[in-house]
Amino acid sequence: MTEREPDRGGDTGQAFDPGRPYRRSPSVALRPEPFGALVYHFGTRKLSFLKTPQLVAVVTGLERHPDVHAAIDAAGVAQAQRPAYLRALAGLAEAGTIEPRSRTSEPETSEAR
């Protein structure tokens, strides 16, 4: 679903773990397209593609879910397609398009006191 290219600084040194929370990197811009989205990484200047609207929904939904599996569920990815989506997301993590976030950076659900 995405191309692979040698790493140029996007690697966090951690293996992709779909049980962890992730987010789209702040260094990445997405431009919606009928096929999915164009992805531009400002740090590496790399242009790549998200080849399905459903993958765009997963990537943009990562911040709203406690882990990758929940984001995939919320986007309605069919069970048979999940391995392909996990491989694509692992490639996006390797490229620096998505990055792990701490569990403490999850959106708060209660009001600040």
Secondary structure, DSSP 8 states (H G I E B T S, - for coil): -------SS---SS---TTS-EEE-TTEEEEEETTEEEEEETTTTEEEEE-SHHHHHHHHHGGGSSSHHHHHHHTT--GGGHHHHHHHHHHHHHHTSEEE--GGGS---S---
